């Protein structure tokens, strides 16, 4: 079901502050509290809203570096390798991609020693034939999923 203006306003408001109460959302958006409750219930059951979680500052919780790695993986082993990589707590995203790489991995590490460990234990798993790792110098923008323009 497509999102209407009320759905979009609810989602945008929750992206700014997911702790807003139904009453606060209703007042902010200009609809009845029951409308908010019903819309949220539908957005959650339809899988549009998949959960609520805090947005953490990576540096403040001990992640000193963000890295991106492109991986070439042997044919027939992509899913197994990606599943194994996904289980590492430092890894926060694994993507199947087109182009020169089979997979792109985003991870956070504590320091250079942790990066060395990640590179030698995770990015060299059996089935990975080549890896190329980039260290993020500065984060210009990082946010969750945003709504596409209408």
Secondary structure, 3 states (H helix, E strand, C coil): CCCCHHHHHHHHHHHHCCCCCHHHHHHHHCCCHHHHHHHHHHHHHCCCCCCCCCCCCCHHHCCCEEEEEEEEECCCCHHHHHHHHHCCCCEEEEEECCCCCCEEEEEEECCHHHHHHHHHHCCCCCCEEEEEEEECCCCCCCCCCCCCCC
